[in-house]
Amino acid sequence: MTVCFWTLAFHRPYRQRAQRLYKSAAALSWVILTDEPDDFAALPVRAIRHTLTGPMAADYLERLRPTGQNRGAASSCADRH
């Protein structure tokens, strides 16, 4: 059986997570749609420049007010301490 893993990786935190994810399953073939293919140049993956067609969580965090009571707020991959 042939297996290929693909993922989206837009904005720096998502690209970093995609790189870590690749390292945990490097035996698979990978296709990554991203805004910065050069960030994956050192890895044996197929990184394809892609343009988003909708907003990401980071966009919601920058543009929308909090909804209150932790309901309906955009998720974030940013590590917060």
Summary of the structure (lengths in Angstrom):
residues: 81
radius of gyration: 14.9
end to end distance: 42.4
largest distance: 47.5
contacts: 172
relative contact order: 0.19
helix: 30%
strand: 20%
